[in-house]
Amino acid sequence: MNILVINAGSSSLKYQLLDPDTGVLLAKGLCERIGIDGKFTYKPQLEGKAAQNAVDVAMPTHSEAIQAVLNALIDAENGVLSSMSEIDAVGHRVVHGGEAFASSVLLTDEVMKAIEQCNPLAPLHNPANLIGINACTAVLGDKVPQVAVFDTAFHQTMPAVAYTYAIPYEYYENDKVRRYGFHGTSHRFVSQRAAAMLGKDPADVKIITCHLGNGSSIAAIKNGKCVDTTMGLTPLAGLPMGTRAGDMDAGVMEFLMNKYGFSMKEMMNILNKKSGVSGVSGVSSDFRDLEAAANQGNFRAQLAIDIFCYDVKKYIGSYAAAMGGVDAIVFTAGVGENGPSLRVAMTEGLEFMGVAPLNAEENGKRGDEVDVSGEGSKVRVLVIPTNEELMIAMDTAEIVKAL
Ligand code: ADP
């Protein structure tokens, strides 16, 4: 089966063509500057096929972008398919499914309307996702089934005690203001892989998954179901991130807005774009730069790293408490997969809850799924590369096969 996975943003569109049964990636790439000057990237994964890197392609709208993707995929010389009919289905990443979607769904007019109703919850992302879906329908027609896979869906199993904010209840009832959580596709993927690595059924294990990238979130997954997660109504909550503040006293906003006369827009820009480890360090949002600066003795870079690792550790402890124990802690995404010394710092001192110091040799390995637990650890510590596109392709295939 060939599934085209699309992640559409307002002026960009990432794509991958995958076989969900084997996990084989056939091609991937990126359309950028849609509606501006159109840059197209195509990376076929088959031997002998040439890549295209940031070539100029006119893409006034997302429809031309999708057309460019299809043209590249079926190109006589460098394509990986012989015709468009070899695309069995399209899977779309959709950011916000609100309370309407607890799992992936086949796209219909009704589903499109329900996604649109979630637009106020993700005003930057959902409209762009819908444009991507409409562009695919315009180019591929309605014979090729399309599926929506939501970032929020996996977290819909959270109980009210975990998702309700302690603000007047009417804002939940009337406005659906609550914790939703994001990165759900990644948390689901790595938790399933973790259960497989433990040789257990996902229904029998308690897992804490740490998705630590530019954006970071942690989820508590009990018996295969998410019971809590750090992101909230928006992806600004929880851990400090590359440039996002994460959790803090909401009173800080009033204090700074009064003192400096910031508008709400300016304040939100500070919290989303100028805070996190970048704001604390004044160096970078990238942990590689932070570690290099800290090694040179930069105090603020070290402090930023320390705050991040401390917060991760606090959430690990609190989620173990929430679940009444934990069998495995999973690290994934850019920082989680590539930061061995950060993994040490994030798990240090957790012997009291059964996490032994990490196995230095295993923790130094890169690239694949690794069990980095130290000797005698009751809690397994696993590094698992995430693959959201494969999860989207697998969901899409499952839905389409059942049609
Ligand atoms: P996104 O959230 O944009 O998908 P990624 O999951 O790709 O981000 O993570 C990107 C981040 O991963 C970078 O900003 C960087 O901080 C971190 N990272 C990547 N490689 C390393 C490394 N070798 N050591 C430490 N951190 C790394």
Residues whose N, C-alpha, C, O or C-beta is under 5 A from the ligand:
A	BS01	ADP	L212 G213 N214 G215 S285 D286 F287 R288 A333 G334 V335 N338 G339
